[in-house]
């Protein structure tokens, strides 16, 4: 890394994906001949190529690809990708075997390597299983110790899945068909130098443009791997390059570990400080804890995760009655509960709603927190109604019809109207959403997504909600929305939901206990939470902007360093501090 990079290493390393960019830069410099000094006493690559061709002629009666080599080599030279003294442009087909086959007895125990056991790291490691040769010799890719394998299918290729095969049973193996194999001619190429080339950003970017096939099934053509311009370095320098890459990758590992430790320590600090708010015993204790956080606000909330933790803590404080003052002159919460009961009874008599099963009395152990003066614990089923969503089949989906809201339509607590599915079936009124309803993800493969909620805004057209969703309808939804978004709701649901799948049942939603303040205080809480969430969003926006600028700066530093090598003396050594 140049003096420019060394000077700005903290900027690059701490930027989003900064260490990833450093790893890529190391590999790019390696195959440009800028990582270690050239030694005029090294045997030149031209002589190395001559020896390889002699050795290879003994393996193949007809060498191939000469014209393609010259074409690619010319293209590389025309693009100012100058090579150091002693290096040579060639291609892998000229210096190695591409996708060779193995021969062994059927009863031989060999290694089997699926794609899941191929690493993305430069260390070249891979896992393996044991199989008999008869079971894997057909229909799979062959490889042997010292071969280099690279994924050819998207997204594994773009993610730099590649390895050097080593420690194979009986020295050979077979595996996923989605690999290309490069077999160096013994003693003339360092297999991990080839690995560095295959993992370099320039090779990956050019390869990505050459992939063929349909979306999700694109593959790297064998001819690209075989005939793309390959910078052949003297063998001694290849080995020095690999040693230096190992050294620098270890430095990146240390930086990564250091950052992980720092992030974890910061995460624990944020948690400890925020816990002092939710665990405070009285108002004086709470005020002291809040003052401590407020004085260090700019140094505490410096990451996306810390801001998200702050939001969750504010929601928790809101439904615990800690964010706004209690006013003894507020109309008691029992009054609004009685009004809701009277309204429901009237609707029941008119046949507008169905009679619900009686809810059990709330036991003291069910109350989720110590309630402030004037608050009451209430089951959600006492103050609102729930409904389950619409069931439909794929054949019901059409370009026109009723839009159906699903889990993906709730993003960051807001309703997202993109990616709507429309169905051409009759929709029961109970499966329609109304303005002001709470839309809840009631079932999902991910536990973290179950319970995510959005408040339905003004509707431009009638819309239904899907079978894995639920709605909650109440006069008090503005406050209840923040309760459903709070950590307290997840704790309450975990206590009442006895199913083993990731879902919130109708019963568990109705029986969930909510700490309910007087109506006037609900309005004050909603206003305060809205205000604080806006502050958090502005803080997040500022952080995103700063990180974007830092990332752009790191990219410019890396690009300037890389481009400066292309314009400078090809043999110039890169100064490194490790």
Buried (B, 14 or more C-beta within 10 A) or exposed (E): BBEEBEEBBEBBBBBEEBBEBBBBBBBBBBBBBBBBEBEEEBBBBEBBBEBBBEBBEEEEEEEEBEEBBEEBBEEBEEEEBBBBBBBBBBBBBBBBBBBBEBEBEEEBEBBBBBBEBBBEBBBBEBEBBEBBBEEBBEEBBBBBBBBBBBBBBBEBBBEBBBBBBBEBBBBBBBBBEBBBBBBBBEEBBBBBBBBBBBBBBBBBEEBBEEBEEEEEEBBBBEEBBBBBBBBBBBBBBBBBBBBBBEEBBEBBBEBBEEBEEEEEEBBEBBEEBBEBBBEBEEEEEBEEBBEEBEEEEEEBBBBEEBBBBBBBBBBBBBBBBBBBEBEEEBEEBEEBBEEBEEEBEEEEEEEEBEEEEEBEEBEEEBBBBEBBEBBBBBBBBBBBBBBBBBEBEEEBBEEEBBBBBBBEBBEEBEBEEEEBBBBEBEBEEBBBBEEBBBBBBBBBEEEEBBBBBBBBEEBEEEBBBBBBBBBBBBBBBBBBBBBBBBEBBBEBBEBBBEEEEBBBBEBBBBBBBBBBBBBBBBBBBBEBBEEBBEEBEEBBEEBEEEBEEBBEBBBEBBEEBBEEBEEEEBBBEBEBEE
